[in-house]
Amino acid sequence: MHLSLPLSSPVFDGNEKIYSERAIGSGHIATFGGFITKFEQKLSKRLKTHEAVALNSGTSALHLALAILGVEAGDEVICQSFTFCASANPIIYLGATPIFVDSELDSWNICPEILEDAILGRIAKGKKPKAIVLVHLFGMPAKIEALLEIATKYQIPIIEDAAEAVGSTYNNVSCGAFGDIGIFSFNGNKIITTGGGGALISSNATIIQRARYLSTQAREDLPYYQHLEIGFNYKMNNLAASIGLAQLEQLDEFVSKRRKINANYKKLLGSFEGIAFQKDSENSKSNFWLTALLIDNKITGFTSDRLRVVLKKRGIESRFLWKPLHMQPVFSGIPFYGGNNSEQMFKKGLCLPSSVNLTLKDQENIVEVIAQELVKAS
Ligand SMILES: Cc1ncc(COP(=O)(O)O)c(C=O)c1O
């Protein structure tokens, strides 16, 4: 049987069509219009203590966050290594250097102990890091309490890259709302999408004001165009925000569906030896944007790549975990603190289809392919 199961596809079963038609009808589809404000307000309401600025990508949100924290050429910024390149690229845009830090094996996110070693190591070299970029990988909250303690101890601001963690919580607080600045992505395959889009969030009014100013070309509030600083064209447009508003209305439903998909995979694959999952901790609630596995090929007899190829032949899309940034050719020579945790997870890992509209039957079919592979390997 040939299936057609993508890794993560969007679902537009809410008010997307109605709102986007309204946006077009209003004549405002660029960076001015009522849906931008409504989207920001709805997002801020969810975050309770934080305000949100809607932007055109998660990458631009990270770029703005770093710029607002004063990162400049020659600075160093600590960054989780086990992540997508967009977590680190904006550090380079500003002429600063990322310092990569390995992950721990529970949440797969930045390891608090290694983070502290890295901070001390850089301070010993006379370079106190200007910021810390931590990530909630595949939606899984990082060990936020321990990380905040270290950041506070050394007085270094945290940027939370919650691009993949919209709707995830830690101690019932939204991921993104712990750091000095948090960012979200609403790219095409994320848990909610605006086509391309992102947001910067903060509880600090000065940071929010600065983000609004810098994201709209740093235009002064005057009847003519006057600029005192170099700004960016990073604001979200009204058409994207109209879709975002409709998506946001369904976020709780999407999170509970993705969590159910994760629970089903755990149930269906639970008895298979050599297959392990990314785990929620007692305090954390992942949105399980993607369900990710680790495959121990010494036990299963097949590698993650072998499984990827077999799944692909059956029309099932799967994907490697992010290749750690310290292993990326483009970042060669950049300092790295840690061992081989993220490297090992990268080698063993695979993300399985996790779209909101995946059915239990689809999941049973996927697990059947994995089971057949296990039988062949035994
Ligand atoms: C961890 C992480 N950070 C940043 C980004 C960048 O977001 P965007 O694609 O919206 O620029 C993404 C996703 O694409 C991501 O997965």
The ligand as a Gaussian input file, in Angstrom:
#p B3LYP/6-31G(d) Opt

LIG

0 1
 C       14.412000      26.242000      16.284000
 C       14.067000      27.218000      15.208000
 N       14.494000      28.484000      15.320000
 C       14.198000      29.408000      14.402000
 C       13.431000      29.092000      13.307000
 C       13.208000      30.155000      12.280000
 O       11.883000      30.445000      12.063000
 P       11.415000      30.982000      10.612000
 O       11.453000      29.827000       9.674000
 O       10.026000      31.473000      10.879000
 O       12.341000      32.070000      10.231000
 C       12.948000      27.782000      13.148000
 C       12.092000      27.325000      12.052000
 O       12.039000      27.488000      10.956000
 C       13.298000      26.810000      14.112000
 O       12.894000      25.547000      13.969000

